[in-house]
């Protein structure tokens, strides 16, 4: 494995991951990469998805105590419908002004399905305390959701839970990333659109990396965004949750992740405002009296928590544009900075 600090810094800020699995930040720290090579079930309709999720949930329920991470969205609400009465559910709540509060909506689904419901409070101190252990476990800077999932794993462990169930990858597999799928993108356009941080504004030696996207470009130079998400983002996303659950010594399980869309994605339908149409059809069948909930981002009020953060910064990171960045972008700088100063030590 090649040590390449510059490549890894740029890769993390652009993709939240080291995209070349033969590279690492330092000689002393080999990164952990998640890769799912298991066979996935093709799904062509909401009826087939219903049968698949029911089967997957029955399987995991036979393997010890489980709990569901329940948000206000469709994906976890659907999973709640397959759980036996009295099963534990958890909802994350970030204690911050202006933060998204999903607890009331999540409790509604728990009550309908007669499930137990517990709120897990997330504070900035959790990020201060858990970020470094999670990064050491992964060998790479982390996504902020990993801190929250890790705290949930610790709670679940205390409650005697063996497996945490998540709705992760439903957006990737069933066309939920409507903004990314909203138009045709050239390689250059999509690289700029997908990058989480503009490395030219963040690093002293920026390097634009396009390796994960190039294989999904057609002859005319346009990107198959849906193909890219399912080939690249699928594993990266699952890696966030697996790292946190692994450190928390609890099993991770996502019933959606073992499925794959078995027919071409209807981009016209999505671009007309009907994203995740197969998921929506199933949700409406299971909850006919509840309006389809609007998509909400993961609850992480980084804009509030990091509004005044400007460093001190590692020598490789520029300070010039940090004040212009969003809260989530500041988080990636913050995590990289702590990784370089507290783990790599250069």
N, C-alpha and C positions, 0 to 999 in steps of 0.2 A: 504494500500500500504506500502510495506517494504522499509525503507531507507537502501541502500546498496551501499555506495560510491565505494568500491573496484570493485564490480561486474559491476557497470555502467561505470566506467572508462575503464575497460578491454573490455566491450561490445562495447563501442563507438569506441575505436581504432581499434578493429577487424572488426566491421560490420557497422560503422557510425550510429549506432542506439542502443537504449536500447532494447535488444531482448526479455527480460521478461517484459511484460506490468504491472506486479505487483511490479516492483522495481523502485526506484527513487534515484536521487543524494542526496537530502536533504529533511528534514521534511517540509520545507517551500515552496518547488517547485515541484508541480506535473507535470510530463511530458505529452505532448500531443502526441497521437499516431494516425496515419492515418490508416484506414482500409476500403477497398472497398468490401462491401458484395453484391453489386448489380449484377444482372444477366448479363453475358457477352455473346455476340453473337459468336457462333462457325464459324470459317472461314476455308475453305478448298481449296481456289484457289484465284488467283489475281482478278478474276472477282467478286467473293463474297466480297473480301476486298474493291474493287472499289465501289460496291453498298453500303456497310456498311458505308464507310467514307463519301460518298455523302449524305447519309441519316443523319448521325450525324452532318455534317457541315450545312446542311439545317436547322436542328433543332436549332443549336446555333445561326445561323444568324437571326432567327426569334425572338430572345430574347434580342435585343439591339445591340449597336455598338461593334464590335469585332476587334481585331488585331491579327496577326500571328507572333510568334517568328520564324524568318526565318534564317536558317543557310545555309551552303554549302552542306548539306547532302540530301539524298533521302527522308527521312521521312517528313520533313517540305516542301520540294519542291512539293511532292505529294499533301499535304494539300493546298498549294498555288493555285493549279489548280482548286479547287472547289470554290474559293472566287470570289465575284463579282468585276468587274473592279473598281479600286479606293480604295479598302480596304487597311487599313494601315498595314504595316509589319515593324518589328524591327529586327535588327541584332546587337548582342553584339560584341564589339571590345575592347580588353584589351590593354591599352596603356603601352606597355612594349617592350623592345628589345627582339627579338626572339619569340614574341607571335604569335599565329596562327591568321591570318587575313582572315575571311570568307566573308568580306563585298562585294568584287567584284563578287564572285560566287553567293551570295545570291541576289544581285541586278539583276543579270542576270535572275533569276527565277521571280523576281518581275516584271522586264520589259516585259518578255514573256507573263505574265498573266495580264499586265497593272495594277499593284498594286502600291500603294505608298510605298516608302521605306525610313526608317530613321535608322541611326546608333546610337547606345547608347554606349558612351565611358565609359569604366570601368577603374578606377584607384585604386591604392593601398589604397588611402584615403577612398574609399568606404568600404573597408574591415575593416579599423580602425573604421569607423563611424557606420556601420550597423550591425556588428557581434553581439554585445551585445544585442541590441533590438531584433534581430532575435532569439537569444538563450533564452532570457527571455520569448518570445512568445511561444517557443517550450518546454522549460524546459529541454533542452539538448543541448550539443554542436552541431554545424551544419556542413553541407557540404558547400564547398566554392561556389557552384553554387547558393546557396540560396541568397547570397549577390547580385549576378548579376541579378537574377530573381526579387528580391525586387526592385532594381533600375529600371528595366524595368517596373515593376508594378507602380512605382511612376510616370514614364514618361507617361504610358498609362492612368493613372488617370488624369493627366494634359491635355491629349489630348481628354478627354471625352469618353474614352473606358470603356466598362462594363466588357468584358471578354477577357482574353489572351488565345490564342490557342497554344498548344505545340504538338510536335511529340513524346513526352515522352512515354516510354514503348514499342515502336516498336521493339527495339533491344531485349528486354526480351521476348516478345511474339512470335517473328518471327525468332529467331535464329541468332541474331546479335552479340552475345558475342562469336565470333569464337574461341578466345584463351581459354576461359573456356570450350568450347564444343569440343576442339581439340583432346581430348583423354579421356580414362577412368581413374578416380581418386579414390583412396581409401579414407576413411574418414580422415586419418591423412594427406595425400597428399593434399586433397582439402582444408582442414582447413588452412594449411600453404599457399596454393596458393591464396585463396580468402581473407585472412586477409589483411586489408589495412595497418596495422602497426604491426610489431612483438612486442607484448607486453613484451616479455622477455627482449627486448632492450630499452623499453620505460618507464616501470613502476617499482617502487621499490617492489611492490607485484604483480607480473604478475599472471594471471589466464587464462588459455586457455579454452574458452567457445565453445562448439560444439552443443549446444542445437538446433539451427535452422537447422543444417545440418543432424543430426542423423535420423530424420524421413524420410529422402530421401535416406537412405542407403538400399541396397538390402541384401539378405542373405549372399552373398559372400563378403560384406563389401565395395562395390563400390557405389559411389554417383550418383544419378539421378540429374545431374547438371541442366538440363532444368526444371525439376520439382521444384528444389530448387529455381531457379530464379523466376519462376512464382508464387510460394507460398510465398516466403519471400522477395526477392529483389523487386518484383512488388510494394508492399505496401511501403517499405522503400523509394524507388525512388520517388513514387508519393508524399510521405510525404515531401520531400525537396521542391517541387514546390508548394504544397498546403500551407506550412508554410509561404513561401515568399509572395505568392499572398494574403493570409489571412491578414498578417500584412500590406500589401499595399492596402488593402480594394478593391481588384479586384477579379473577378471570374477566377478560373483556369479551363481549359478544354483541355482534350486530347482525340481525337476521336479514337485513337488506343486502349486506355485503356479499352474501353467498348467491346473489342473483345477478343477472345481467339482462339488459333489454334485448329481446330476441327479434325485434323488428326495427327497421330504420326509425330514428327519432323524427317526429313530425315538427320540423323547424317552423313551418308556416303557422301551425297552431300555437307554438310557443311565442312566436313573434307577434301574434295577435292577442297575447295576454293570457294564454291558457297553459302556463308552465306546469310541469308535473301532473299532467292530465290523468295518467293512470293512478297515481296516488290520490288525486282529488276524487276520482270515481269511487275508489275504495273507502275513502273517508266519508263521503256522502252516504254510502250504503250503511256504514257502521254507525254514523251519527246523523241521521236524516233531519233532526230538528235543530242542528247547530250549523250556523254559517261557516263556510270555509275560512279558517283564520288567515290573516295576512302574514306573510313571511317576515320574521323578525331576526335581526342578527344575533349572534351569540352574546349573552349578557356580560360585557366586560367594559366598564366605563373608564377606559384608559385616558380619554380626553380630560377627565376630571382628575384622575390620580396622577397623571404625568404632565399636567398643564404647565408646571413651573420647572420641570426637570430639564437641565441642560448639561449634565455631567457631574463630576469631572469625567473626561473622555480619554480612552486609549489613544495612543499616538497615531493609530491607523484610521481613526474616525474624525471626520470634520465636524466642527460645531456650527458652521456658518448658517445652515438652513434648518436646524432642528426646531427652532421656534415656529417655522412655517408648516411643519409636518402635522398630520393627524395624530390622535392619541395612539391608534394602533401602529402607525409607523414609528412613533417614538418608542413603543414597546420593543420593536425589533432592534432598534438601536440600543436601548437599555439592556436587553438580553445579550446581545452580541458584546456589549461593553463589559458586562459582568463575566461573561464567558472568557473573554480575553484577559481580563485583569485578575480574576479569582481562580481560574482553572488552567488556562494556557500559561499565564504568568509571564508573558513577553511584553 
